[in-house]
């Protein structure tokens, strides 16, 4: 049975299948994951019994097939982050940026919010590219080095967390101005593809940030 007083983040750590349920109800399990499930439901205006039932169903359906990130040694955990989430972003961000620019150019006169979607995609790509480079070139090598400057690493991890909060804010704004990534009835295939890719991006980034905030960072801070 899921404990409603357990934190959202710890619930996802114990059962990764729960991430999709929280994501569907727009409950942040990354940067605000310290809240209890009950508090998070109260803040979102979602019925607690409904969430608990969905969480238990997700766990039963998923079984034990998911990667247990918390069980991985730090070098393997970092390797998983880079090969899975960083690799996805390196490929997805240029594709999404091209789609956003095209959809804005073609349909911006009919839907003015597409200008902000395009601008947010550009800003998000720039922020994430810099964030990935910083992690791969500086933070991650420092975390797996035999010895290092603990004070410097702590500062790097704090910067990582702040970056995550800013990225989460931009993703939240994208979700809001796209009506939860719901294209209008008249949207063309490219328009619909953009919104589907943005939804997939948000889901992957939330999983990525959750691992870094609640599995990796606590090992050092």
C-alpha positions as a Markdown table, in Angstrom:
| # | Residue | x | y | z |
|---|---|---|---|---|
| 1 | Unk | 0.0 | 0.0 | 0.0 |
| 2 | Unk | 1.2 | 3.5 | -0.8 |
| 3 | Unk | 1.8 | 5.7 | 2.2 |
| 4 | Unk | 0.1 | 9.1 | 1.6 |
| 5 | Unk | 2.5 | 10.7 | 4.0 |
| 6 | Unk | 5.6 | 9.5 | 2.1 |
| 7 | Unk | 7.3 | 12.1 | -0.1 |
| 8 | Unk | 6.5 | 12.2 | -3.8 |
| 9 | Unk | 10.2 | 11.8 | -4.6 |
| 10 | Unk | 10.7 | 8.8 | -2.3 |
| 11 | Unk | 7.7 | 7.1 | -3.8 |
| 12 | Unk | 9.1 | 7.5 | -7.3 |
| 13 | Unk | 12.5 | 6.2 | -6.1 |
| 14 | Unk | 10.9 | 3.1 | -4.6 |
| 15 | Unk | 8.5 | 2.6 | -7.6 |
| 16 | Unk | 9.6 | 4.3 | -10.9 |
| 17 | Unk | 6.2 | 3.4 | -12.4 |
| 18 | Unk | 4.7 | 6.1 | -10.1 |
| 19 | Unk | 6.4 | 8.9 | -12.1 |
| 20 | Unk | 4.0 | 8.7 | -15.0 |
| 21 | Unk | 1.0 | 9.0 | -12.6 |
| 22 | Unk | 2.4 | 12.1 | -10.9 |
| 23 | Unk | 3.4 | 13.5 | -14.3 |
| 24 | Unk | -0.2 | 13.0 | -15.6 |
| 25 | Unk | -1.6 | 15.0 | -12.7 |
| 26 | Unk | 1.1 | 17.7 | -13.0 |
| 27 | Unk | 2.6 | 16.8 | -9.6 |
| 28 | Unk | 6.3 | 17.8 | -9.6 |
| 29 | Unk | 8.3 | 14.8 | -8.3 |
| 30 | Unk | 11.7 | 16.5 | -9.1 |
| 31 | Unk | 12.3 | 20.0 | -7.6 |
| 32 | Unk | 9.3 | 19.8 | -5.3 |
| 33 | Unk | 9.5 | 16.1 | -4.6 |
| 34 | Unk | 10.0 | 16.6 | -0.8 |
| 35 | Unk | 6.2 | 17.2 | -0.4 |
| 36 | Unk | 4.1 | 14.3 | 0.9 |
| 37 | Unk | 1.7 | 12.7 | -1.6 |
| 38 | Unk | -1.2 | 14.1 | 0.5 |
| 39 | Unk | 0.1 | 17.6 | 0.4 |
| 40 | Unk | 0.9 | 17.5 | -3.3 |
| 41 | Unk | -2.7 | 16.3 | -4.0 |
| 42 | Unk | -4.1 | 19.0 | -1.8 |
| 43 | Unk | -2.1 | 21.7 | -3.6 |
| 44 | Unk | -3.1 | 20.4 | -7.1 |
| 45 | Unk | -6.8 | 19.9 | -6.1 |
| 46 | Unk | -6.7 | 16.2 | -6.9 |
| 47 | Unk | -8.5 | 13.6 | -4.8 |
| 48 | Unk | -6.0 | 11.6 | -2.7 |
| 49 | Unk | -7.8 | 8.3 | -3.0 |
| 50 | Unk | -7.8 | 8.5 | -6.8 |
| 51 | Unk | -4.1 | 9.1 | -6.9 |
| 52 | Unk | -3.3 | 6.3 | -4.5 |
| 53 | Unk | -5.4 | 3.9 | -6.6 |
| 54 | Unk | -3.6 | 5.0 | -9.8 |
| 55 | Unk | -0.2 | 4.6 | -8.1 |
| 56 | Unk | -1.0 | 1.1 | -7.0 |
| 57 | Unk | -2.3 | 0.2 | -10.4 |
| 58 | Unk | 0.8 | 1.5 | -12.1 |
| 59 | Unk | 3.1 | -0.5 | -9.8 |
| 60 | Unk | 1.1 | -3.6 | -10.3 |
| 61 | Unk | 1.2 | -3.2 | -14.1 |
| 62 | Unk | 4.9 | -2.3 | -14.4 |
| 63 | Unk | 6.2 | -5.0 | -12.1 |
| 64 | Unk | 10.0 | -5.0 | -11.6 |
| 65 | Unk | 11.1 | -4.3 | -15.1 |
| 66 | Unk | 12.3 | -0.7 | -14.7 |
| 67 | Unk | 15.9 | 0.3 | -14.1 |
| 68 | Unk | 16.5 | 0.7 | -10.3 |
| 69 | Unk | 18.7 | 3.8 | -10.6 |
| 70 | Unk | 19.2 | 4.0 | -6.9 |
| 71 | Unk | 20.9 | 0.7 | -6.9 |
| 72 | Unk | 23.5 | 1.7 | -9.5 |
| 73 | Unk | 27.0 | 2.6 | -8.3 |
| 74 | Unk | 27.8 | 6.2 | -9.0 |
| 75 | Unk | 30.0 | 5.7 | -12.2 |
| 76 | Unk | 27.3 | 3.4 | -13.7 |
| 77 | Unk | 24.5 | 5.9 | -12.6 |
| 78 | Unk | 26.3 | 8.7 | -14.4 |
| 79 | Unk | 26.8 | 6.6 | -17.4 |
| 80 | Unk | 23.1 | 5.8 | -17.5 |
| 81 | Unk | 22.2 | 9.5 | -17.2 |
| 82 | Unk | 24.6 | 10.5 | -20.1 |
| 83 | Unk | 23.8 | 7.6 | -22.5 |
| 84 | Unk | 20.0 | 7.7 | -21.9 |
| 85 | Unk | 18.9 | 11.2 | -21.0 |
| 86 | Unk | 21.8 | 13.4 | -22.3 |
| 87 | Unk | 21.8 | 11.5 | -25.6 |
| 88 | Unk | 18.1 | 11.9 | -26.0 |
| 89 | Unk | 18.3 | 15.7 | -25.5 |
| 90 | Unk | 21.2 | 16.1 | -27.9 |
| 91 | Unk | 19.1 | 14.5 | -30.6 |
| 92 | Unk | 15.6 | 15.8 | -29.7 |
| 93 | Unk | 16.4 | 19.5 | -29.0 |
| 94 | Unk | 17.5 | 20.5 | -32.6 |
| 95 | Unk | 14.5 | 18.5 | -34.0 |
| 96 | Unk | 12.0 | 20.3 | -31.7 |
| 97 | Unk | 13.6 | 23.6 | -32.4 |
| 98 | Unk | 13.1 | 23.2 | -36.1 |
| 99 | Unk | 9.5 | 22.1 | -35.7 |
| 100 | Unk | 8.7 | 25.1 | -33.4 |
| 101 | Unk | 10.2 | 27.6 | -35.9 |
| 102 | Unk | 8.3 | 26.1 | -38.8 |
| 103 | Unk | 5.0 | 25.9 | -37.0 |
| 104 | Unk | 5.4 | 29.5 | -35.8 |
| 105 | Unk | 6.2 | 30.7 | -39.3 |
| 106 | Unk | 3.3 | 29.0 | -40.9 |
| 107 | Unk | 0.6 | 29.3 | -38.3 |
| 108 | Unk | 1.7 | 32.2 | -36.1 |
| 109 | Unk | -0.9 | 34.5 | -37.7 |
| 110 | Unk | -3.7 | 32.2 | -36.6 |
| 111 | Unk | -2.3 | 31.3 | -33.1 |
| 112 | Unk | -0.2 | 34.1 | -31.6 |
| 113 | Unk | 1.0 | 32.0 | -28.7 |
| 114 | Unk | 3.2 | 30.1 | -31.1 |
| 115 | Unk | 5.6 | 33.0 | -31.0 |
| 116 | Unk | 6.2 | 32.3 | -27.3 |
| 117 | Unk | 6.4 | 28.5 | -27.9 |
| 118 | Unk | 9.2 | 29.1 | -30.5 |
| 119 | Unk | 11.0 | 31.5 | -28.2 |
| 120 | Unk | 10.8 | 29.1 | -25.2 |
| 121 | Unk | 12.1 | 26.2 | -27.3 |
| 122 | Unk | 15.1 | 28.3 | -28.3 |
| 123 | Unk | 15.8 | 29.4 | -24.7 |
| 124 | Unk | 15.3 | 25.8 | -23.4 |
| 125 | Unk | 17.6 | 24.4 | -26.0 |
| 126 | Unk | 20.4 | 26.9 | -25.1 |
| 127 | Unk | 20.0 | 26.4 | -21.4 |
| 128 | Unk | 20.0 | 22.6 | -21.7 |
| 129 | Unk | 22.9 | 22.5 | -24.1 |
| 130 | Unk | 25.0 | 24.5 | -21.6 |
| 131 | Unk | 23.7 | 22.4 | -18.7 |
| 132 | Unk | 24.7 | 19.1 | -20.3 |
| 133 | Unk | 28.1 | 20.4 | -21.3 |
| 134 | Unk | 28.8 | 21.6 | -17.7 |
| 135 | Unk | 27.8 | 18.3 | -16.3 |
| 136 | Unk | 29.7 | 16.2 | -18.7 |
| 137 | Unk | 32.9 | 18.3 | -18.7 |
| 138 | Unk | 33.1 | 19.4 | -15.1 |
| 139 | Unk | 30.5 | 18.0 | -12.6 |
| 140 | Unk | 30.4 | 14.3 | -13.5 |
| 141 | Unk | 34.2 | 13.9 | -13.8 |
| 142 | Unk | 34.6 | 15.5 | -10.4 |
| 143 | Unk | 32.0 | 13.2 | -8.8 |
| 144 | Unk | 33.8 | 10.0 | -9.9 |
| 145 | Unk | 37.4 | 11.3 | -9.4 |
| 146 | Unk | 39.2 | 9.5 | -6.6 |
| 147 | Unk | 39.7 | 12.8 | -4.8 |
| 148 | Unk | 38.4 | 16.3 | -5.4 |
| 149 | Unk | 37.5 | 19.6 | -3.9 |
| 150 | Unk | 34.4 | 18.8 | -1.9 |
| 151 | Unk | 33.4 | 22.5 | -1.5 |
| 152 | Unk | 33.7 | 23.0 | -5.3 |
| 153 | Unk | 31.6 | 19.9 | -6.0 |
| 154 | Unk | 28.9 | 21.0 | -3.5 |
| 155 | Unk | 28.7 | 24.4 | -5.3 |
| 156 | Unk | 28.5 | 22.6 | -8.7 |
| 157 | Unk | 25.6 | 20.5 | -7.4 |
| 158 | Unk | 23.8 | 23.5 | -6.1 |
| 159 | Unk | 24.1 | 25.1 | -9.5 |
| 160 | Unk | 22.8 | 21.9 | -11.1 |
| 161 | Unk | 19.7 | 22.0 | -8.8 |
| 162 | Unk | 19.1 | 25.7 | -9.6 |
| 163 | Unk | 19.3 | 25.0 | -13.3 |
| 164 | Unk | 16.8 | 22.2 | -12.9 |
| 165 | Unk | 14.3 | 24.6 | -11.3 |
| 166 | Unk | 14.7 | 27.1 | -14.1 |
| 167 | Unk | 14.3 | 24.4 | -16.7 |
| 168 | Unk | 11.2 | 23.1 | -14.9 |
| 169 | Unk | 9.7 | 26.5 | -14.9 |
| 170 | Unk | 10.1 | 26.8 | -18.7 |
| 171 | Unk | 8.6 | 23.4 | -19.3 |
| 172 | Unk | 5.7 | 24.3 | -17.1 |
| 173 | Unk | 5.1 | 27.5 | -19.1 |
| 174 | Unk | 5.3 | 25.5 | -22.3 |
| 175 | Unk | 2.6 | 23.2 | -21.0 |
| 176 | Unk | 0.4 | 26.1 | -20.0 |
| 177 | Unk | 0.5 | 28.0 | -23.2 |
| 178 | Unk | 0.0 | 24.9 | -25.3 |
| 179 | Unk | -3.1 | 23.8 | -23.3 |
| 180 | Unk | -1.3 | 20.7 | -21.9 |
| 181 | Unk | 0.3 | 20.1 | -25.3 |
| 182 | Unk | -3.2 | 19.8 | -27.0 |
| 183 | Unk | -3.1 | 21.0 | -30.6 |
| 184 | Unk | -6.2 | 22.7 | -32.1 |
| 185 | Unk | -8.6 | 20.7 | -34.2 |
| 186 | Unk | -7.3 | 22.5 | -37.4 |
| 187 | Unk | -3.6 | 21.7 | -36.6 |
| 188 | Unk | -1.5 | 20.2 | -39.4 |
| 189 | Unk | 0.7 | 17.1 | -39.0 |
| 190 | Unk | 3.8 | 19.2 | -38.2 |
| 191 | Unk | 1.9 | 21.2 | -35.5 |
| 192 | Unk | 0.7 | 17.9 | -33.9 |
| 193 | Unk | 4.2 | 16.4 | -34.1 |
| 194 | Unk | 5.6 | 19.4 | -32.3 |
| 195 | Unk | 3.2 | 19.1 | -29.4 |
| 196 | Unk | 3.8 | 15.4 | -29.1 |
| 197 | Unk | 7.6 | 15.9 | -29.1 |
| 198 | Unk | 7.2 | 18.6 | -26.4 |
| 199 | Unk | 5.2 | 16.2 | -24.2 |
| 200 | Unk | 7.9 | 13.5 | -24.7 |
| 201 | Unk | 10.6 | 16.1 | -23.9 |
| 202 | Unk | 8.9 | 17.1 | -20.7 |
| 203 | Unk | 8.4 | 13.5 | -19.6 |
| 204 | Unk | 12.1 | 12.6 | -20.2 |
| 205 | Unk | 13.5 | 15.7 | -18.5 |
| 206 | Unk | 11.4 | 15.1 | -15.4 |
| 207 | Unk | 12.8 | 11.5 | -15.2 |
| 208 | Unk | 16.3 | 12.9 | -15.8 |
| 209 | Unk | 16.0 | 15.6 | -13.2 |
| 210 | Unk | 14.5 | 13.3 | -10.6 |
| 211 | Unk | 17.5 | 10.9 | -10.9 |
| 212 | Unk | 20.0 | 13.8 | -10.5 |
| 213 | Unk | 18.2 | 15.5 | -7.7 |
| 214 | Unk | 17.0 | 12.5 | -5.6 |
| 215 | Unk | 19.5 | 9.8 | -6.4 |
| 216 | Unk | 22.8 | 11.4 | -7.5 |
| 217 | Unk | 23.0 | 14.6 | -5.4 |
| 218 | Unk | 22.2 | 13.0 | -2.0 |
| 219 | Unk | 25.3 | 10.9 | -2.3 |
| 220 | Unk | 27.4 | 14.0 | -2.1 |
| 221 | Unk | 25.4 | 16.6 | -0.2 |
